[in-house]
Amino acid sequence: MPLIGESWEGCLSKEGVATLGCIWVVLQNIINVAFILSGVVALFYIITAGIKFITSRGDTEAIDSARKTLTFAIIGLIFILLSYFLLNFILDSVGVKITKPGGN
């Protein structure tokens, strides 16, 4: 049973061997994992920027570096969220069945 996305049951042959119909399940799982990992990376950079702010001790170069890191991390997180919502909107528009992480 896969951890993320759609069940494998609809694409397996009678013998339990994966068929070409499983490509979409695998692709969906890869996209879901990519969204989750990119969100985790963005949050890691936001936390790193906060630590840089705390440890800058008034050094203007360190503060500017932390500010740039925070700005780019937030922009990246916004792009991740926008791409997720845009992908879901497009899939809804063309009538593709969407399964949420966890198979719900």
C-alpha positions, 0 to 999 in steps of 0.5 A: 500500500503506497504512503501517498496518493492513489491506491495501486489496486486499479492499475495492477494486473490479475497477477499483481504485476504493475501495468502501464496504468500505474504510471499515473499513480507513480507520477501523482505520488512523485508530485505529492512528495515533491510538494511536501519536500519543497515546503519542508525546505522552504520552512527550513530556510525560514528557520535558518533566516530567523537564526541568522537574525538572532545571531547577527549581533547588529552586524549589518551584513549578517542582517542583510544576508538573513533578510535576503534568505527570509525574503527568498524563502517566503517567495519560494513558499508562495510559489510552492503554494500557488503551483499547488493550487494552480495544478489542482485548479487545472485538474479540476477544470479538465475533470481529473479525479484528484486524490489527496495525500493519504489516499482520501 
